[in-house]
């Protein structure tokens, strides 16, 4: 608690120009979070309710923080039976754990337009280190697109159930397709 007052005073003392000198992005409509699991019957879908933020503490791309919050109950495979199974206690357990989250902890540039974004994925109250591999377009402009993939083992998050008459693999592939727009601050360098 001792650090709160000095931190607030430091924030107030910073000139407004200094605070505005960081890139600020919004995730635009048309973005998506989808998943695919190899199964004897196709198991793929999307989440209809989620939000993502991309914030920076400086124009340097490595200071970026990607945060994604998903309403697990908004899972949509196009099949009511599959959706009910995924919402159940054997998979997402939405009654007890309504949110799926990802918070980046480190951004590493791996190529001119590619990045490895390490972070914490939390499903069913279980948090594990995972990495999203991203490709960007439109860098340096006011809008762009960020596409990425992440794979994880569903058993690591306590999702050990099955769907009747369907054999399901353990690996889950997640794809994010984010359309972003810089709303203030300088371009990311």
PyMOL commands that set and color helices and strands:
alter all, ss='L'
color gray80, all
select helices_A, chain A and resi 2-13+16-20+61-63+72-74+80-87+154-157
alter helices_A, ss='H'
color red, helices_A
select strands_A, chain A and resi 24-27+32-39+43-47+50-55+65-71+75-76+99-111+114-123+126-137+143-153+168-184
alter strands_A, ss='S'
color yellow, strands_A
deselect
rebuild
show_as cartoon
